[in-house]
Amino acid sequence: MPDAPTGLRWRADADADDATLARVAFAPDADVFCCPLPVIAGDFETERWQCPDDGPVETGTMAGWSYRRGPDIAFAACHIDDDAADPAAIQRAGETAYRELIALQRALDLPRVQRIWHWLSEPTAGAGDDQRYQRFCRGRAEALDAPGGAIEPLPPATLVAGHRHGLRMHALLGRDSVRPIENPRQVSAYRYPRDYGIRAPAFARAGVANLAGARFLLISGTASIVGHATRHAGDVEAQAGEALDNVAAVIEAAEPAIGRRMKPGDLQCVKAYLRDPADAETVIAVLDARLPAIPRVLLHAPLCRDDLLVEFEAQMTLD
């Protein structure tokens, strides 16, 4: 009889059992464990993180977050509504969510944040420093700057619009540090110039993570940005190609941490976030040409810059 699977596993399916750490449906649903985005097209409409078979999953709520915990790993989710008429409300929501996330990981004795997803309603609404995304980044920075609030190293992360009002976040918490990976074609997000806000975003472009005994390369939301500037404004086909060039560059940059050569064709899945569902056929054609055999899902999600039309998030297992 073969050995039982070890380590966290990712599956593109909707089934759930006692060892399911998280079942994440793509739907603008009130369930805090849902990804609040409608599916445009793709190969799956639900993803599942599956625990190792040697332990049950504990469910609870603490510090403003709901969580499901297995051996050495937890999947946590929160949702905070905010007052869209008050530019500072989303800043307070960002600070609260991160402060409570840090409190949760301490309470669960899981010292590392290994991956974060954010969905922020209307991220580009507001002018100048009052843009909602920029305000959120200020709130996050205030939480991370607080005594005992640092998340080190910064994990990979994604932030796109959500179809439910407010801020929703999901996070993977574990015991082992993520080895952050940066993209040589891009300025690290945390080093963005003042043009992008009073406080820069706080995430790594990717990370090599040990998730309860299984190694993954987790690639953050990746768009058509070279240096820190958007490329190919108004051309979704060119943006998709540039974004996939960035995904390939991140994979190459991760090879020393992985210990062997990898390629985009080794990816486990790709999520495409589209500003306009009418661009789906064009993005599918690019994926068919560049990553023809990789399971994918296309989701409707305006991005954190008005001139970005598409963004890709991806991952691969390494063991």
N, C-alpha and C positions, 0 to 999 in steps of 0.2 A: 504494500500500500504506500503511495507517495506521501511525503511529509505534508502536513497541513500548511496552507499558505501563511507566511509571516509578513508583518508590516501592513501598513495601510494600503488599500487598493482603491482605484478609481474605476467606476463602471458607467457606461452610457446606457442606463436602463431605469425603469421605474419601480422595480421590485424592492421590497424592504423586508428585513427580518431582524431578529434580535441583535445581530452584530452590525447593523447599519448605523454608522456614526451620523450620517446626514444624507437625507434625500432632498435634493434641491430641484424643484420644478421651475421651469421658466414660464412665469405667468404673473401678471400684475395682481397678485393675490394678497390677502391680509395676513396669511401665515408668514411669520417672521423668517422662517427657513426658506421661503421662496426667493428666487431671483426675480425682481419685479419688472420683467421685460417680456413683451410678446415675441414669440418665435415667428420669423419671416419664412425660413426654409431651413432644411438640414436633415441630419441623420438621427437626431435624438431630441427629445423635449424635456428630459429629466436626466440628471446625473446623480450618482450615488458614491459616497465615500464609505468604504466597507472596512470595518475593523478586522484585525487579526482574529482568528477563530477561538483564541484562548481566553476570552473574557467577555462578560456582558457589558452592555452600554447603560450608563447612568444618565438620567435626564433631570435637569433642574433649572432653576432661575436664581440669579444672584447678581448683585451690583448692576441692575438694569439690563442684563443680558440673559437670554435663554441659552442653554448649552446641552450638548450630548457628549458624554465622556466615555472613552474606552481606555485600554491600557496605554498609558503614556501619551495620550492624544485627546484633544477636545475640539469640537466644532461649535463655535459660538455665534449667536445672531442677535442683533438688536435693531430697533426702529425708533426714531425720535422725530415727532412732528415739529414743525417750526412755523412761525408767523412770517409768511412771505412779505408782508408789508414792513417788517422790521429787518433792515439789512444785517443787524447784529445777531439775529436769532439763530441763523445757521452757523455763525461763529461759535455761539454758546453750545449749540448741539454738537459740533465737532469736538470742542473741548470736553464736554460731558462724556461723549461716547468713548473717547480715548482714555480719559481718567478712569472710567468704569471698566474698560477693557483691561487696564493695568491692574486694577483692584481684583478683577476676576481671575487673572492668571496667577496672582499671588495666592488667592483663596484656594484655587485648585492645585497649587504647587506644581504649576507647569510654567517654567520661567521664561520660555521663548515664544514670541509671536513669529509664526513661520510663514503665514500668507494672509493677506487682507483683501477683501472686495468691498467697494463702496458704490452705492447708488444714491445720487443726489438729484432731487427734482430741480429742473431748470438751472443747470449749473452755470450757464452763461448769462442769466438774467442779472440786471444791475450794471451800473456804469463804473468804470475805473476800479478803485480799491474796494468799492461796494459790490462788485460782482460776486455772486454767491460762491463760486468755486474759490475765489481768492479769499473770501471771508472764512470759508471752511478751512482753508490751509492755515489761516491765522489761528483759528481755534485749536486745530490739531497741534500746531507748534507750541501754543501756550501750555497744553497738557504735557507735551514731551519735555518742555523746559522746566516744568515744576520739579521740586526736589523729589527724587525717586521716580520720576516719570519717564526717564529715557527708555526707548526701545532700541536696544543695540544687539546685533547690527540691525539696520533697517531691513524689513522683509520686502519681497516683491508684493506689488499691489496693483489693483485696477480701480479706476474711478470713471464712471460714465453716468449719464442721466438715468433716473429711475422713473417708472410710471406710477408710483405712489408718492404722495406728497411727503416731503421731509427727507431724512437721511436714514438709509438702511445700510448695515454693515454685516459682513460675515468674516470670520477669522478662524484660522487653524492655530491651535496652541499646542506646544510640545515641550520636550525636555532639551533638545539639541539645538545649537545655534545654526542658523542659516548661513551658508557661505554666499555673500552677495556677489552678483555678477553685474558689471556695467558694460555698456555698449560703446565701443571705440568710435562709432559714427555719431554719437550723441553726447551732449553735455549731460552729466548726471543731473537728475531732476532736482536734487537738493542743492545744486550749485547754479540754478537758474538765476539770471540777472533780475534786477529790480523791476524791469518791464513787465514781469509776470506776477507781480504782487509784492506786498510788504514782506510776506514770508513765503519761501519756496516750498514746493511739495516735498514730502518726506517718504520716499520709497526707493527701493533698488530696482533696476531694470529687470533683474531676474535673480533667482537664488537656487543653489543646490541645497536641498533639505532632506534630512532623515526624518521621515514621518512614521513614527512608531516602528522603526526597523526597516522601512522601505525608502530607498533614495529616489528622489524626483528632481528634475529640473523644472522649476516653475517660472514661467515667463510672464512678466507683467503686461498689462495692456500696452500695445506697441503701435504707434501711428506713423504717419508720413512726416517725421521730424528728423532733420539732419542738423547737427549742432544743437541749437534750441529753437530753430525756425521751422515753421510749416513749409513743406514743399508741395508743389503741384496744386495750388488752390483752384478749386472748381473742376478738377479732373479726377473722378473717383478711380478710374482704371490705373492711372499713374500713381495715385496715392496708395492703392492696394499693393502695387508692385514695390513701391518704396518701403512700405511698412513690412512686407515680407522680406525685403533685403535686410531690414533691421532685425527681424526675428532670426535670420540666418547668421547675422553678425554676432548676436547674443549667444547663439549656440556655439559658434566657433570660440568666442571669448570664454565660454564655460569649460572648454576641453581640459585645461590644466586641473580644474577642480574635479572634473568627472574622472579623469585618468585615462581617457581614450578618445578617439576621434568620433564625432557624432555629426549627423546631418539632418536637415529639416524633414526628410522622409522618415526619420525615427520618431517623430512626434506622435503622441498618443491621441491628441485631439486638438482642434482649433475652434475657438469662438470668435466670430466676427461681429463687431458692433457697428451698425449702420445708422447714420443720421437720417437717411431717406430710404424707406423700403423699396422705392422704385429703382434703386441702384443694385438690387439683389442679383439680377442676372449678370451684370458686369462683374461683380465681386465673385460670383460662382465661377464664371469663366476664368478669372485669374487664379482662383484656387484649383480649378480643374487642371490648369496648365502647370502650376507650381507645386501643388500638393495633392495629386489626384487620388491617392489612396488613404488620406487621413480623414477620419470622421470629423464632421464639422457641423456647427449650428450657427445660423445667422439670426441676430437679435436686433430689434429696433431700439436704438439707444443713441440720442444725440450726445456728442462728446464734449470735452471740457474747453474746447476752442471752437468758435463758430466756423472757422475755415477748415476744420478736420471733418472728413466725410466717412472715414472707416478706420477701425482700430482692431487689431488682432491680439488675442490672448491665447497662450498655448502651454502645453506641458508634455513631459515625457518621463517614463519610468526608466531607471538606470540599473536595476538589478534583475 
